[in-house]
């Protein structure tokens, strides 16, 4: 038989319900701020978007914004997370290449380019954020190394100098490819761009898989 609930028990239960509603409201407000920031970063760019713009788009105030975030850089890290999810998926596709022939690597570069084209507004905003925030810029290379740590292609190397050298080359080539795709996006997919992508694919293959 369930014991009768005391008045104190009722007050406690009511307080928990109120607390839960407050927590839900906080999470909803934070989610709105994040969504508004990502949308504005994609639309206007990182530098041109102010905290006031983000708060207004989320239907709140700058004061409320600073209850959740110390500044735009916090949201830029979320932007980084959004981009890196897709980058990670693309790097996994490189792991799926059984024979890294010139054509196989070229096909992978095209697949990566398709992802980059879908995500380029966020990619551009992220690079812009790194140019205005030294702390965020300092995280770029370590985060990129972390993305490659779990790749199957890395398992061919034991811990040591050979593995470190291979991973450093992979990271450098990835960063170079990102900037190459940025240029291709600006000038269009013309004959020059195609030739550059062809040559980059061969550089990528020879740098990482010279004996295959």
C-alpha positions in Angstrom: 0.0 0.0 0.0 1.4 3.4 -1.0 1.9 5.7 2.0 0.1 9.0 2.0 2.1 11.9 0.6 2.9 14.7 3.0 2.5 18.4 2.2 6.3 18.6 2.2 6.5 15.8 -0.3 4.1 17.6 -2.5 6.2 20.8 -2.3 9.3 18.8 -3.2 7.7 17.2 -6.2 6.4 20.6 -7.4 9.8 22.1 -7.0 11.3 19.3 -9.1 8.7 19.9 -11.8 9.5 23.7 -11.8 13.2 22.9 -11.9 12.7 20.6 -14.8 10.7 23.2 -16.8 13.4 25.7 -16.1 16.1 23.3 -17.4 14.0 22.6 -20.5 13.7 26.3 -21.1 17.4 26.8 -20.7 18.2 24.0 -23.1 15.7 25.4 -25.6 17.2 28.9 -25.4 20.7 27.6 -25.8 19.6 25.5 -28.8 18.0 28.5 -30.4 21.2 30.5 -30.0 23.3 27.8 -31.5 21.0 27.4 -34.5 20.8 31.1 -35.1 24.6 31.5 -34.9 25.2 28.7 -37.4 22.6 30.1 -39.8 24.1 33.6 -39.6 27.7 32.4 -39.9 26.7 30.6 -43.1 24.7 33.6 -44.4 27.0 36.5 -43.4 30.3 35.0 -42.4 31.8 34.9 -38.9 33.3 38.3 -38.7 30.2 40.2 -39.9 27.9 38.4 -37.4 27.7 40.1 -34.0 26.5 38.7 -30.6 23.6 41.1 -30.9 22.7 39.6 -34.3 22.7 36.1 -32.9 20.6 37.0 -29.9 18.1 38.9 -32.0 17.7 36.0 -34.5 17.2 33.6 -31.5 14.5 35.9 -30.1 16.5 36.9 -27.0 19.0 39.4 -25.8 22.8 39.7 -25.6 22.6 39.5 -21.8 21.0 36.1 -22.2 23.6 35.1 -24.8 26.4 35.7 -22.3 24.7 33.4 -19.7 25.4 30.5 -22.0 28.5 31.5 -23.9 31.6 33.6 -23.2 31.6 34.9 -26.8 31.4 34.0 -30.5 34.5 31.8 -30.2 32.4 29.3 -28.2 30.0 29.0 -31.1 32.9 28.8 -33.6 34.0 25.6 -31.8 30.5 24.2 -32.4 30.9 25.2 -36.0 34.2 23.3 -36.0 32.3 20.3 -34.7 29.7 20.5 -37.4 32.4 20.6 -40.1 34.6 17.9 -38.6 31.7 15.4 -38.5 31.6 15.6 -42.3 35.4 15.7 -42.6 35.6 12.5 -40.5 33.1 10.7 -42.8 35.2 11.7 -45.8 38.4 10.5 -44.3 36.7 7.2 -43.6 36.1 6.9 -47.3 39.8 7.1 -47.9 40.2 4.1 -45.6 37.8 2.2 -47.8 40.1 2.6 -50.9 41.6 -0.9 -51.2 44.1 0.0 -53.9 45.3 3.6 -53.9 45.8 4.0 -57.6 45.9 7.4 -59.2 42.2 7.1 -60.3 41.1 5.8 -56.9 42.6 8.8 -55.2 41.3 11.2 -57.8 37.8 9.7 -57.2 38.2 10.2 -53.5 39.3 13.8 -54.0 36.1 14.4 -56.0 34.0 12.8 -53.2 35.7 15.1 -50.7 35.0 18.0 -53.0 31.3 17.2 -53.1 31.2 17.3 -49.3 33.2 20.5 -49.2 30.8 22.1 -51.7 27.8 21.2 -49.5 29.6 22.5 -46.4 31.6 25.3 -47.9 29.7 28.2 -46.3 30.4 26.7 -42.9 33.9 25.9 -43.9 34.5 29.5 -45.0 33.0 30.8 -41.8 35.2 28.5 -39.7 38.4 29.6 -41.5 37.3 33.2 -41.0 36.8 32.5 -37.3 40.4 31.1 -37.0 41.7 34.3 -38.6 40.1 36.4 -35.9 40.5 34.2 -32.9 44.1 33.1 -32.0 43.0 30.4 -29.6 40.8 28.9 -32.2 43.6 29.0 -34.7 45.9 27.3 -32.3 43.5 24.4 -32.1 43.3 23.8 -35.8 46.3 21.6 -36.3 45.8 19.5 -33.1 42.2 18.9 -34.0 43.1 17.9 -37.6 45.7 15.4 -36.2 43.0 14.0 -33.9 40.7 13.4 -36.9 43.3 11.2 -38.5 44.3 9.3 -35.4 41.7 6.6 -35.8 42.0 6.1 -39.5 42.6 2.5 -40.6 45.4 3.7 -42.9 47.3 4.7 -39.8 47.3 1.1 -38.5 49.9 0.1 -41.1 52.4 2.0 -39.0 53.7 1.1 -35.5 54.2 4.0 -33.1 57.3 5.9 -34.0 59.0 8.1 -36.5 57.4 6.5 -39.6 53.9 6.8 -38.3 54.5 10.4 -37.2 55.9 11.3 -40.6 53.0 9.7 -42.5 50.4 11.4 -40.3 52.1 14.8 -40.7 52.1 14.4 -44.5 48.4 13.4 -44.4 47.4 16.4 -42.3 49.4 18.8 -44.5 47.9 17.4 -47.7 44.4 17.6 -46.2 44.9 21.2 -45.2 46.3 22.0 -48.7 43.3 20.2 -50.3 40.9 22.3 -48.3 42.5 25.5 -49.6 42.6 24.1 -53.2 38.9 23.4 -53.1 38.3 26.9 -51.8 40.1 28.3 -54.9 38.2 25.9 -57.2 35.0 27.1 -55.7 35.9 30.7 -56.4 37.1 30.3 -60.0 34.7 27.5 -61.1 35.3 24.0 -62.2 37.1 24.9 -65.5 40.0 23.2 -67.3 42.6 24.8 -65.1 40.8 23.7 -61.9 40.5 20.1 -63.2 44.2 20.0 -64.0 45.1 21.3 -60.6 42.9 18.6 -58.9 44.4 15.9 -61.2 48.0 17.0 -60.2 47.1 17.3 -56.5 45.6 13.8 -56.5 48.9 12.4 -57.9 50.9 14.4 -55.4 48.7 13.0 -52.6 49.2 9.4 -53.9 52.9 9.7 -54.3 53.4 11.3 -50.9 51.4 8.8 -49.0 51.4 5.6 -51.0 54.6 5.6 -53.1 55.0 1.9 -53.2 51.4 0.9 -54.1 
